[in-house]
């Protein structure tokens, strides 16, 4: 259960994602904490709320030790694709992707990610997690950032 105005599920039909959204905090150096498993998505509580003015930041894993994670195909999304967020009260909010980009290593500026891509609309950023379940495998070339706005 989540609060009525908190995100409950993220649904991305194009890449077959229907996953729980859980609130996550930050590390001591201010980076969003990753969800504690490869199937959930983290909503960074240091970002804005979903369905409010500003930008909400959601992250998820690409893979675990033996299986792909929730954002294993995030890099396949392109401008114009859509997704939905189901809120705690059952309301569904639609988003349209405006821009995508790859990233590598630890090159992730959380403050820059939370800048609106369109200040006249509520925004959301989906990003693959920097955490790596298998320390032997380097950061994935599938790492991606997706910028979207509420319809």
TIGU-45963 format. One record per residue (C-alpha): residue in one letter; residue number from 1; x, y, z. Coordinates in nm, 4 decimals. Layout:
+------+------+----------+----------+----------+
! resn ! resi !        x !        y !        z !
+------+------+----------+----------+----------+
!    A !  NUM !        X !        Y !        Z !
...
+------+------+----------+----------+----------+
//
This chain:
+------+------+----------+----------+----------+
! resn ! resi !        x !        y !        z !
+------+------+----------+----------+----------+
!    X !    1 !   0.0000 !   0.0000 !   0.0000 !
!    X !    2 !   0.1074 !   0.3532 !  -0.0738 !
!    X !    3 !  -0.0419 !   0.6935 !  -0.0056 !
!    X !    4 !  -0.3206 !   0.8012 !  -0.2400 !
!    X !    5 !  -0.0996 !   1.0622 !  -0.4067 !
!    X !    6 !   0.2111 !   0.8416 !  -0.4289 !
!    X !    7 !   0.3011 !   0.6309 !  -0.7347 !
!    X !    8 !   0.2083 !   0.2618 !  -0.7022 !
!    X !    9 !   0.2864 !   0.1051 !  -1.0441 !
!    X !   10 !   0.4832 !   0.1993 !  -1.3556 !
!    X !   11 !   0.3460 !   0.0519 !  -1.6793 !
!    X !   12 !   0.5461 !   0.0642 !  -2.0043 !
!    X !   13 !   0.3701 !  -0.1494 !  -2.2646 !
!    X !   14 !   0.6455 !  -0.1238 !  -2.5282 !
!    X !   15 !   0.8991 !  -0.3042 !  -2.3071 !
!    X !   16 !   0.6515 !  -0.5126 !  -2.1009 !
!    X !   17 !   0.7055 !  -0.3350 !  -1.7686 !
!    X !   18 !   0.4463 !  -0.3452 !  -1.4915 !
!    X !   19 !   0.6297 !  -0.2930 !  -1.1664 !
!    X !   20 !   0.5767 !  -0.1613 !  -0.8174 !
!    X !   21 !   0.7127 !   0.1806 !  -0.7328 !
!    X !   22 !   0.8693 !   0.2219 !  -0.3899 !
!    X !   23 !   0.9960 !   0.5366 !  -0.2226 !
!    X !   24 !   1.3770 !   0.5469 !  -0.1901 !
!    X !   25 !   1.6096 !   0.7879 !  -0.0150 !
!    X !   26 !   1.9657 !   0.8905 !  -0.0942 !
!    X !   27 !   2.3194 !   0.7889 !  -0.0086 !
!    X !   28 !   2.5412 !   1.0105 !   0.2046 !
!    X !   29 !   2.6750 !   1.1765 !  -0.1114 !
!    X !   30 !   2.3212 !   1.2572 !  -0.2335 !
!    X !   31 !   2.2773 !   0.9853 !  -0.4995 !
!    X !   32 !   1.9365 !   0.8124 !  -0.5146 !
!    X !   33 !   1.9342 !   0.4714 !  -0.3488 !
!    X !   34 !   1.8455 !   0.1863 !  -0.5825 !
!    X !   35 !   1.5519 !  -0.0448 !  -0.5130 !
!    X !   36 !   1.6482 !  -0.3476 !  -0.3028 !
!    X !   37 !   1.5551 !  -0.5933 !  -0.5783 !
!    X !   38 !   1.5664 !  -0.6038 !  -0.9591 !
!    X !   39 !   1.1882 !  -0.6051 !  -1.0045 !
!    X !   40 !   1.0844 !  -0.2843 !  -0.8244 !
!    X !   41 !   1.1298 !   0.0759 !  -0.9273 !
!    X !   42 !   1.2497 !   0.3425 !  -0.6860 !
!    X !   43 !   1.0895 !   0.6870 !  -0.6646 !
!    X !   44 !   1.3590 !   0.9161 !  -0.5276 !
!    X !   45 !   1.2030 !   1.1107 !  -0.2410 !
!    X !   46 !   1.4476 !   1.3973 !  -0.3001 !
!    X !   47 !   1.2754 !   1.4644 !  -0.6332 !
!    X !   48 !   0.9298 !   1.6100 !  -0.6886 !
!    X !   49 !   0.6135 !   1.4077 !  -0.6469 !
!    X !   50 !   0.4583 !   1.2358 !  -0.9459 !
!    X !   51 !   0.1656 !   1.4418 !  -1.0813 !
!    X !   52 !   0.2986 !   1.7678 !  -0.9377 !
!    X !   53 !   0.4908 !   2.0646 !  -1.0747 !
!    X !   54 !   0.8546 !   1.9687 !  -1.1256 !
!    X !   55 !   1.0327 !   1.6444 !  -1.2070 !
!    X !   56 !   0.9958 !   1.3051 !  -1.0386 !
!    X !   57 !   1.2972 !   1.0729 !  -1.0631 !
!    X !   58 !   1.2452 !   0.6953 !  -1.0867 !
!    X !   59 !   1.5226 !   0.4361 !  -1.1094 !
!    X !   60 !   1.5441 !   0.0617 !  -1.1632 !
!    X !   61 !   1.7987 !  -0.2116 !  -1.2194 !
!    X !   62 !   1.9081 !  -0.3461 !  -1.5578 !
!    X !   63 !   1.9936 !  -0.6906 !  -1.4235 !
!    X !   64 !   2.0648 !  -0.9046 !  -1.1215 !
!    X !   65 !   2.3066 !  -1.1944 !  -1.0860 !
!    X !   66 !   2.0993 !  -1.4351 !  -1.2972 !
!    X !   67 !   1.8102 !  -1.2438 !  -1.4505 !
!    X !   68 !   1.7266 !  -0.9203 !  -1.6311 !
!    X !   69 !   1.5865 !  -0.6387 !  -1.4201 !
!    X !   70 !   1.2882 !  -0.4114 !  -1.4640 !
!    X !   71 !   1.4790 !  -0.1556 !  -1.6766 !
!    X !   72 !   1.6747 !  -0.4076 !  -1.8878 !
!    X !   73 !   1.5182 !  -0.2633 !  -2.2040 !
!    X !   74 !   1.4809 !   0.1024 !  -2.1016 !
!    X !   75 !   1.7323 !   0.1930 !  -2.3735 !
!    X !   76 !   1.4810 !   0.0740 !  -2.6394 !
!    X !   77 !   1.2421 !   0.3606 !  -2.5665 !
!    X !   78 !   1.2408 !   0.6603 !  -2.8017 !
!    X !   79 !   1.0811 !   1.0045 !  -2.8220 !
!    X !   80 !   0.7078 !   0.9700 !  -2.8791 !
!    X !   81 !   0.6703 !   0.6453 !  -2.6820 !
!    X !   82 !   0.4279 !   0.6542 !  -2.3893 !
!    X !   83 !   0.3918 !   0.5027 !  -2.0435 !
!    X !   84 !   0.1630 !   0.5267 !  -1.7427 !
!    X !   85 !   0.1881 !   0.5668 !  -1.3676 !
!    X !   86 !  -0.0884 !   0.4285 !  -1.1474 !
!    X !   87 !  -0.1232 !   0.6259 !  -0.8264 !
!    X !   88 !  -0.2227 !   0.4964 !  -0.4834 !
!    X !   89 !  -0.5815 !   0.6106 !  -0.5339 !
!    X !   90 !  -0.6051 !   0.4200 !  -0.8662 !
!    X !   91 !  -0.5752 !   0.7285 !  -1.0873 !
!    X !   92 !  -0.3661 !   0.6656 !  -1.4010 !
!    X !   93 !  -0.1354 !   0.9386 !  -1.5317 !
!    X !   94 !  -0.0080 !   0.9271 !  -1.8895 !
!    X !   95 !   0.3380 !   1.0404 !  -2.0010 !
!    X !   96 !   0.5021 !   1.0940 !  -2.3383 !
!    X !   97 !   0.8768 !   1.0532 !  -2.3833 !
!    X !   98 !   1.0488 !   1.3638 !  -2.5186 !
!    X !   99 !   1.4135 !   1.2555 !  -2.5164 !
!    X !  100 !   1.6358 !   0.9591 !  -2.4325 !
!    X !  101 !   2.0090 !   0.9279 !  -2.3864 !
!    X !  102 !   2.2635 !   0.6634 !  -2.2902 !
!    X !  103 !   2.5077 !   0.7119 !  -2.0040 !
!    X !  104 !   2.7993 !   0.5155 !  -1.8707 !
!    X !  105 !   2.9811 !   0.4600 !  -1.5469 !
!    X !  106 !   2.8960 !   0.6903 !  -1.2581 !
!    X !  107 !   2.8356 !   0.9935 !  -1.4784 !
!    X !  108 !   2.4975 !   1.0841 !  -1.3358 !
!    X !  109 !   2.4178 !   1.4345 !  -1.2133 !
!    X !  110 !   2.1021 !   1.4026 !  -1.0028 !
!    X !  111 !   2.0489 !   1.7793 !  -0.9846 !
!    X !  112 !   2.0658 !   1.8118 !  -1.3646 !
!    X !  113 !   1.8252 !   1.5186 !  -1.4072 !
!    X !  114 !   1.5617 !   1.6992 !  -1.2038 !
!    X !  115 !   1.5557 !   2.0075 !  -1.4281 !
!    X !  116 !   1.2290 !   2.0264 !  -1.6268 !
!    X !  117 !   1.2557 !   1.9372 !  -1.9954 !
!    X !  118 !   0.9358 !   2.1429 !  -2.0462 !
!    X !  119 !   0.8723 !   2.3818 !  -1.7532 !
!    X !  120 !   0.5047 !   2.4158 !  -1.8529 !
!    X !  121 !   0.4387 !   2.0438 !  -1.7848 !
!    X !  122 !   0.4947 !   1.7983 !  -1.5008 !
!    X !  123 !   0.8001 !   1.5884 !  -1.5778 !
!    X !  124 !   0.9389 !   1.2490 !  -1.4976 !
!    X !  125 !   1.2818 !   1.0946 !  -1.5533 !
!    X !  126 !   1.3407 !   0.7202 !  -1.5711 !
!    X !  127 !   1.6996 !   0.6108 !  -1.5227 !
!    X !  128 !   1.8787 !   0.2801 !  -1.4955 !
!    X !  129 !   2.0361 !   0.2268 !  -1.1568 !
!    X !  130 !   2.4039 !   0.2863 !  -1.0903 !
!    X !  131 !   2.4049 !  -0.0034 !  -0.8426 !
!    X !  132 !   2.5411 !  -0.3303 !  -0.9748 !
!    X !  133 !   2.4359 !  -0.6624 !  -0.8227 !
!    X !  134 !   2.7330 !  -0.8397 !  -0.9767 !
!    X !  135 !   3.0451 !  -0.6325 !  -0.9068 !
!    X !  136 !   3.2426 !  -0.8328 !  -1.1660 !
!    X !  137 !   3.0262 !  -0.7027 !  -1.4525 !
!    X !  138 !   3.0901 !  -0.3372 !  -1.5412 !
!    X !  139 !   2.8106 !  -0.0816 !  -1.5868 !
!    X !  140 !   2.5908 !  -0.1981 !  -1.8726 !
!    X !  141 !   2.5952 !  -0.0420 !  -2.2205 !
!    X !  142 !   2.2148 !  -0.0595 !  -2.1854 !
!    X !  143 !   2.2206 !   0.2224 !  -1.9269 !
!    X !  144 !   1.9732 !   0.4920 !  -2.0250 !
!    X !  145 !   1.8000 !   0.8103 !  -1.9164 !
!    X !  146 !   1.4446 !   0.8763 !  -2.0356 !
!    X !  147 !   1.2877 !   1.2232 !  -2.0091 !
!    X !  148 !   0.9082 !   1.2474 !  -2.0306 !
!    X !  149 !   0.6247 !   1.4914 !  -1.9661 !
!    X !  150 !   0.2746 !   1.4386 !  -1.8384 !
!    X !  151 !   0.0061 !   1.4463 !  -2.1083 !
+------+------+----------+----------+----------+
//
